[in-house]
């Protein structure tokens, strides 16, 4: 077994979270403002972050809970923004993550970095070098589906052609505006060689997943779990080698999946769909990647060997 597979399988079989955390893994779906360590944030600011203690029923419920309990407005300065970035690297280091894909939404470039993309890039790499220099950082350009396309296009201008960025990702409420509105942005992103990702199929349908992939020419889908309801959609993903970056606890906590035991990652993986396991919003869902793997194993969703195959896939070792 390669890539620490023996240690990982044993750690799961022993239900040993500490041992799971010692094994290298990736986190390819992490929203850093909510993806960091609550302990690190408290140490640096004295601000305590509560855990979500109930199941929500929609993305709107999640946003409402976040505003009431996390209150990101308290971090409305470049200094505190840096704390959140550092907290993400601290969390990843503690979790054994060796490959981390995170980034900043384009609107934030003007608000926190004075419109200077170089400063934005430097801030992320300085945080990485300070907290977890051995982590491979894949820097992402973030887009919010709530923002007008014209505004996004303007904010994107200083990002185009910057070689430091690995991917682009559209997130937010899937019903905020039609996916067609973003085609021109994704064509341009493709011309610059960015990996194309978008949040699709957490709340929508299997057809929505296929349609978004076709329209935006996506390489990867964030969530995409609705595809499990359609054999044709799963076949499409397999044939086109499309990856789904899945966040199981998040799906359960926002009420998208009834229980972890019934999570569609099992159906997707066993159908041959390329999947990875990720955290989403650690501060909200208590969902670091090691816990995700162990929870899936404890609830009998996948075997230790299957989970190891997913882990290796996320690291590019499968």
N, C-alpha and C positions, 0 to 999 in steps of 0.2 A: 504494500500500500504506500502511495506517495503523498507528498504534501501534508504530512502529519495526520493522515487518515486513520491510522491505528489509534493514535491518542484521542482523536475526535470521537470515533465510534465508541471507544471505551468510556470517555467522559459522559456521553449521552446515556450509555447503558448503566452507568453508575449514578446517574442523575446529579452529576457533579458540576455545578455552574462555574465554579472557580476554574476547574480543568477545561471546560468548554471555552472559557475566556482566554486561556493560554494559547489556543490554536488559531492560526491566521485565518482571517475571513474578510469579506468585502462588505461595504455598505454603499449601495448605489442609488438609494432613494432616501435621502436625509435632508429635511428642511432645517438648515442650521440654526435659525433663530429659535426653533423649538426642539432642536436635535442635540442639545448639549447636556452637560452634567449639572444637575441641580446643586450638588455639593460644591462644585467649582464656582458656580454663580453666587452661592451663599458666602463662600469664603472671600470672594472678591468684592461683593456689594452689600452683603447682609440681607439680601432679598431672598425670601423663602418661596419656593415654587411648589404648590400643592399638586398631588396626583389626581387624575380623573377617577372618581370613586363611583361612577355609575355608567350605564350604557346610554348612549345618545341615539337619536333617531334620524339625523340628517347632517349634512355638512354645515348647514346653518346653525344647528344646535352646537356643533363643535366650535364654530367661530364665536358664538355667543358665550359659551363656557370659557373659551380662551380669553376673551376680552374681560370677563368678570374676574377670572382667577389668575391668569398669567399676566395680563395687562402689559403688553409689550411697549405701550407708550412710556413706561418708566425707563425704557432703554433708548430714549430718543436723542442720542448724541453719539458722535463717532467713538468716544471713549468707551461707552457702554456697548456699542455695537461690536467693538473689538473683544469685549468680555464674552459676548455670545459666540463669536467665532472661536475664540480660545477654548470656550467650554465644549464646543463640538469636537475639537481635536482631543481635548482631555477625555471626554466620554469615549471617543473612538479608541484611544490608547488603552484605557482601562478595559475595554471590551475585546481587545485583541484584533481590532480592525487594522489591516495593513494597506487596504485600498479604499479610499474615501472619495466619493463624488458629491461635492457640495458647491454652492455658489451664491451669488447675490442677484436679486431681482433688479432689472434695469432701472426701475424708478428710483431705487435707493442710491444709484450712482450720484445723482444730483443732490440728494438730501444729505447723505453722509460723507461723500468723498469729493464734494465740490465739482462734480462732473469730470473728475480725473480718473479714467479707467486704470492708469498706471498705479495710482495710489490704492485703488480697490484691489488690484492684483497683489501689490506689495503687502497689503494688510493681511490677506489670506496666507501668503507664503511666510510672512514674519510670524504669524500665529502658529503655523505648522512647525516652523523651525524652532520656535520657543518651547512648544508643548510636546510635539511628537514628530521629530525630524525624520524618523524612519518610515512614516506613513507616505504612501504614494497618493498625491492629491490630483484629482481630476476636476478642474475648475469648470463650473457650469454657468451659463447665462440663463437667468430665470425670467419668465414672462408670466404675468397674471392674466387669466382669462377675463377678469373683471375690467381690465383697462381698455380704453378705446384703441383700436388698431393704429390709428394715426399717431397717438401718443407713444405707443410702443415703438413704432417705426422711427420716431424722432430720438427716443432714448437709446435705441439700438445703434445709431450711427457710429458713436465712438468705439463700439465693441467689435464692429466688423473688421476682419483681418488681423485681429489680435491672436497670435499663435498660442498664447497661454491658455486659451479656453478650449476645452475638450468637447463640450456638448451644449445643447440648448434644450430647455424644457418648459412646456406650457402647463401651468397648474391652476388650481382654483375650481370654482363651481362649474361642472360640465354643462350646465344649462345657461350659463351667463351670456353666451353668444354663440352663434353657429361656428362649427369648426372650419367651414369654408373661408371665414374671414381671415384666417391665418396662413392661407396657402402662399401668398406672396412673400411673407416673412420666412417661411420654411424653405421656399425655393432659394432665397438669398443665402440662408444659413447653409444649405447644402452646397452652394457654390463656393463657400469658404471652407468646406471640409469638416464642418461640425457634425458630431453625432446627433441625430434628430430623435428627440424624446418628447412625450406629452402624456399628461394624466388623462386617461380615457378608460371607460369601462369599470370604474369603481361604482358609479351610480347608474350609468347608461346600460345599453344592451350589447349583446355580442355583435350585432350589426354595426353599432356605433364604433366598436373597436376596429372592425375590418374597414369601415369607411374612413376613419381617421388615418389609419395606416396607409390606405391608398391615396387619399387626398394630400396628406402631408409628407408622404414617402418616409414614414418613420422607420428608424432602426430598432427602437425599443419603446415599450409602453410602460408607463408608471401605473401600477395596479393591473388593469386589464382583466380582472377576475370574471367579469360578465361573459367572457369568451367561453368559460367552462360550460355554459348552458347550450352551446351549439357545437355539434361535431364538425359542421362545415367551417365554423370560425376557427376551431382548434386545428383542423387540417390546414387551413389557410396560414395560420401562424407557423406551423411546422414546416410546410412547404417553402415558406418565405424566410425561414430562420429568424423569426421575430422573437425578441426577448421580452418577458414580462418581469418587471421588478416589483415584487409583491411584499406587502406589509401586513401580515396576518392579524396581529393584535389590533392594529388600527382599524382594519375592516370589521372586526367584531365590536370594538368599542363605539364606533359610530353607527352601529346597527345595520351595516350592510350585509354582514354574515351572521346567521343566528347563533352559531357556536363555533369554537375552534375545532371541535371534533368534525364538523361538517365543512371545514374550509375547502374551497374549490382548488387550492393548490395541489391537492392529491390527484384530482381528476386531470388537471392540466399537466402535471409532471408525468403521470403514468400514460398519458396520451402522447407524450413525446415533445410537449411544448418546452421551450427554453425558459426556465424560471430562475430567479434569484430570490433570496430572503433578505429583507431589509428592515430598517427601524421606523421610518417616516418621522414621527414627532415624539422623541424620547420623553420630553418634559411633560407631555400630555398623557401618553399611553404607557409609560414605563416599559418601553419596547426596545431595549437594546438588542443587538443582533443575536448575541449569545442566548438571551432569554427566549427570543423567538424560536431558535432551533430547539432548545430544550422543551419549550411548551409544545411545539409540534410533535416532538417525540413522546412526551408524557401523555398527550391526548390521543396517541395512536394514529396520527394523521399519516405519517411516513416512517419508514424504518430508519435506523441510524445510518445504514449504508446509503439509502436514498438521500438523506439529508446531507451526507458527506459529498455525494455527487453534486448536489446543488451548491454546496460551499465551494468545491473545487471549480465549478463552472463560473461562479462569480469572480474568482481569482484568475480566470483564464487558464486554468490547469487541467480542465476536463477535455 
